[in-house]
């Protein structure tokens, strides 16, 4: 018996399926509906942006001196300790004086010989050449005595504070410094600045230095030294900033954050929602709208101001940046702009 198929009571979806199968090409092609995504765009304009940059650095002493004798010897006395405040020219270490006494005796002998030769020269007892030779020996002995004296009574060349002591009285001093003295009035911080700011950093440029150890308290400083060469690897150059420290609250070794203002530039600002991060890298990009399609554009970011990013490069005035509806977009996708 032949079965008859009744279409009267079949569901509508089944009818549509039969219709599609019966009217196809027979190649299994599927029809897709091409829908445009709704997006909101923002036109790029230039706005004044303060060029503030922040850096991290370590507080350092303005001047550091390592007290070491020119010649090794035994230490007789150390007159200061770690934390002692010293003045320029103050005696801080006394070395063994045996060499000094020996040289002093030799100098006294040469002095007497020179005086005697001078009298003999007047009466023709010695030649001028002999007298000059003895005078040369006398001058050398005087210079040697002064050098030994400087290395017997060691003095501080700066006003500062003793920050290290490596020996005790009776020790033999070697190549290691006996004491380290640092001038911390003022202090300095050294930061590495990008080469893009090389022409904008000048001597006297003001800086703000915040110190974590003092609950983020901020101190005013200024640029006092700009290194003339750049690091070819990092493309940065060192800048030294001096900070007044009369109350000596800042101490070497403290971690600090330095803020510099390089003036004002006209730069594009876009909302942070428009900036996307490239998966697997640190690159940032946006999508632009042009003729109803989305186009990928890599950008370099500057500072963040509120909910917007400064765009250093990658955008031009008049570009239409997609600020909403950009998630999951691909290059060339058709879009519909909903804002005017």
C-alpha positions in Angstrom: 0.0 0.0 0.0 1.3 3.4 -0.9 1.5 5.9 1.9 0.4 9.4 1.2 2.1 12.4 2.9 -0.3 15.0 4.1 1.1 18.5 4.3 -2.0 19.9 5.9 -1.0 19.3 9.5 2.8 19.5 9.2 4.5 22.3 11.3 5.6 25.5 9.5 9.3 24.9 10.3 9.1 21.5 8.5 7.4 23.0 5.5 10.2 25.6 5.3 12.8 22.9 5.4 11.2 20.9 2.6 10.9 24.1 0.6 14.6 24.9 1.0 15.7 21.4 0.1 13.5 21.3 -2.9 14.5 24.7 -4.2 18.3 24.4 -3.6 21.0 23.9 -6.2 21.8 20.5 -4.9 25.4 21.5 -3.8 24.7 21.8 -0.1 25.1 25.6 0.0 23.8 27.4 3.1 22.5 30.9 3.1 23.8 33.4 5.8 22.3 36.6 6.9 24.8 39.5 6.7 24.1 41.8 9.7 26.0 45.0 10.5 27.2 45.6 14.0 26.1 48.9 15.6 29.0 51.0 16.8 29.6 54.4 18.3 32.5 56.5 16.9 34.4 59.5 18.1 36.3 61.9 15.8 39.9 62.5 16.7 40.7 66.1 17.7 43.9 67.6 19.2 43.8 68.9 22.8 46.5 70.4 25.0 48.1 67.7 27.1 50.6 68.3 29.9 53.7 66.1 29.3 54.1 64.7 32.8 56.3 61.7 33.2 57.1 59.7 36.3 60.2 57.7 37.2 61.5 55.6 40.0 64.9 56.1 41.6 67.0 55.6 44.7 68.0 58.6 46.9 71.8 59.0 46.9 74.3 61.2 48.8 75.4 64.3 46.9 79.1 63.4 47.5 80.7 60.2 48.8 84.3 59.9 50.1 86.1 56.7 51.0 88.8 57.4 53.6 91.8 55.2 52.6 95.6 55.8 53.1 97.7 55.9 50.0 100.1 53.4 51.7 99.0 50.5 53.8 99.9 50.6 57.5 98.6 49.9 61.0 95.7 52.0 62.3 96.5 53.6 65.7 93.2 55.4 66.3 89.8 56.0 64.7 88.2 59.1 66.1 84.7 58.8 64.7 82.0 56.1 64.4 79.1 55.3 62.1 76.5 58.1 62.4 79.1 60.7 63.5 78.9 64.1 61.9 82.2 65.4 60.6 83.5 68.7 59.2 85.8 69.3 56.3 89.4 69.0 57.5 88.5 67.2 60.7 90.9 64.4 61.7 89.1 61.0 61.6 91.9 58.4 61.5 95.5 58.3 62.9 97.8 55.8 61.3 101.1 54.5 62.6 103.7 57.3 62.7 106.9 55.2 62.3 107.4 56.1 58.7 106.7 59.8 59.4 109.3 59.9 62.2 111.9 58.3 59.9 111.2 60.7 57.1 111.2 63.6 59.5 114.7 62.6 60.7 116.0 62.2 57.1 114.6 65.7 56.2 116.3 67.3 59.2 119.7 65.7 58.2 119.4 67.0 54.7 118.4 70.4 55.9 121.6 70.6 58.0 123.7 69.4 55.1 122.2 72.0 52.8 123.0 74.8 55.3 126.6 73.6 55.6 127.0 73.3 51.8 125.6 76.8 51.4 128.4 78.2 53.7 131.0 76.2 51.8 129.8 77.4 48.5 130.2 81.0 49.6 133.9 80.4 50.2 134.4 78.2 47.2 134.5 74.9 49.1 131.9 73.2 46.9 130.6 73.7 43.4 127.2 75.2 42.4 126.3 71.8 41.0 126.8 70.0 44.3 124.7 72.6 46.1 121.9 72.3 43.6 121.9 68.5 43.8 121.5 68.7 47.6 118.7 71.2 47.3 116.9 68.8 45.0 117.2 66.0 47.5 115.9 68.4 50.2 112.8 69.3 48.1 112.1 65.6 47.5 112.3 64.8 51.2 110.0 67.7 52.1 107.4 66.5 49.6 107.7 62.9 50.8 107.2 64.0 54.4 104.1 66.0 53.5 102.6 62.9 51.7 103.4 60.6 54.6 101.9 63.2 57.0 98.7 63.3 55.0 98.6 59.5 55.2 99.3 59.4 58.9 96.6 61.9 60.0 93.6 61.2 57.7 91.1 64.1 57.5 87.6 64.4 56.0 87.5 66.3 52.7 83.8 67.2 53.1 81.2 68.0 55.6 79.1 64.9 56.1 78.1 61.9 58.1 80.0 58.6 58.6 78.0 55.8 57.0 80.5 52.9 57.2 83.5 51.8 59.3 85.4 48.8 58.2 88.3 48.6 60.6 89.2 48.9 64.3 92.3 50.4 65.9 95.3 48.0 65.6 94.1 46.6 62.2 96.3 46.8 59.2 94.6 48.9 56.5 94.5 47.5 53.1 92.7 48.4 49.9 89.3 48.6 51.6 88.3 52.1 52.9 88.6 52.6 56.6 85.6 54.9 56.7 83.0 56.1 54.3 81.7 59.7 54.6 78.7 61.0 52.7 77.4 64.5 52.2 73.6 64.2 52.5 72.9 68.0 52.5 71.6 68.0 49.7 70.9 64.6 48.3 70.4 63.5 44.6 68.4 61.1 42.6 69.3 59.8 39.1 66.6 58.9 36.6 66.8 57.5 33.1 64.8 59.6 30.7 63.6 58.5 27.2 65.4 59.9 24.3 62.2 61.5 23.0 62.6 64.1 25.9 66.2 64.8 25.3 65.6 68.3 23.8 63.1 69.1 26.6 65.2 68.5 29.7 67.2 71.6 30.7 69.3 72.5 33.7 67.0 73.9 36.5 63.9 72.0 35.3 61.8 71.5 38.5 61.0 68.1 39.8 58.9 66.6 42.5 60.3 63.7 44.5 58.0 61.5 46.6 59.5 59.1 49.2 57.6 56.0 50.3 59.5 55.7 53.5 58.1 59.1 54.6 54.5 58.2 53.7 54.8 59.6 50.2 55.8 63.1 51.3 56.9 65.2 48.3 60.1 67.3 48.1 61.0 69.8 45.5 64.1 69.4 43.4 65.7 70.5 40.2 67.8 69.1 37.4 71.5 69.8 38.0 73.2 67.4 35.6 72.3 66.0 32.2 74.5 63.2 30.9 75.7 64.0 27.3 75.4 60.4 26.0 72.5 58.0 25.6 72.3 54.3 26.3 72.1 52.6 22.8 70.1 49.6 24.2 67.5 51.3 26.4 67.5 54.6 24.4 67.6 56.6 27.6 69.9 59.1 29.2 70.7 59.7 32.9 69.5 62.9 34.5 70.6 64.0 38.0 68.1 65.8 40.3 69.3 67.6 43.4 66.9 67.9 46.4 67.5 70.2 49.4 67.9 68.2 52.6 68.8 70.6 55.3 66.8 68.7 57.9 68.5 65.5 56.7 65.2 63.5 56.6 66.1 62.1 53.3 68.6 59.3 53.6 70.6 57.4 50.9 69.0 54.2 49.9 65.4 55.4 50.2 63.0 54.5 47.3 61.6 57.5 45.5 59.2 58.5 42.7 60.1 61.4 40.5 57.7 63.5 38.5 58.9 65.8 35.7 56.8 68.2 33.5 58.1 68.6 30.0 55.5 71.2 29.0 52.3 71.0 26.9 51.8 69.3 23.6 48.8 69.1 21.3 47.9 65.4 21.3 44.8 63.2 20.5 42.8 61.9 23.5 40.5 58.9 23.2 38.4 57.1 25.7 39.9 54.1 27.4 37.1 51.9 26.0 38.4 52.4 22.5 41.9 51.1 23.3 42.3 47.3 23.1 45.3 45.1 24.0 46.8 42.8 21.4 46.6 39.2 22.7 50.0 37.7 23.4 51.8 41.1 23.4 51.8 44.5 25.0 50.7 46.2 21.8 47.6 48.5 21.9 45.3 49.1 19.0 42.0 50.7 18.1 39.4 50.2 15.3 38.6 53.1 12.9 35.4 53.5 10.9 35.7 54.3 7.3 33.0 53.9 4.6 31.0 51.6 6.8 33.8 49.2 7.6 36.2 48.6 10.6 39.9 49.0 10.2 42.7 48.0 12.6 45.2 50.7 13.8 48.1 50.2 16.2 48.7 53.1 18.6 51.3 54.2 21.1 49.9 55.4 24.4 51.1 58.4 26.5 49.7 59.4 29.9 46.3 58.5 31.2 44.1 61.5 32.0 40.9 60.4 33.8 39.1 57.9 31.5 41.1 58.9 28.4 44.4 58.0 27.0 46.9 60.3 25.3 47.8 58.9 21.9 51.5 59.5 21.1 51.4 58.0 17.6 49.0 56.1 15.4 46.1 58.5 15.0 45.5 61.6 12.9 43.1 64.5 13.2 39.7 63.5 11.7 40.1 59.7 12.2 36.8 58.1 13.4 37.6 55.9 16.3 35.1 53.2 17.4 34.6 53.7 21.1 31.7 51.2 21.6 30.9 48.0 19.9 34.6 47.3 19.1 34.9 44.1 21.0 35.5 41.1 18.7 35.7 43.2 15.6 37.8 42.1 12.7 39.5 44.0 9.9 37.1 44.9 7.2 33.9 44.0 9.1 30.8 46.0 8.0 29.5 48.2 10.8 26.7 50.7 11.3 27.3 54.0 13.1 24.5 54.8 15.5 25.6 58.1 16.8 25.5 61.3 14.7 
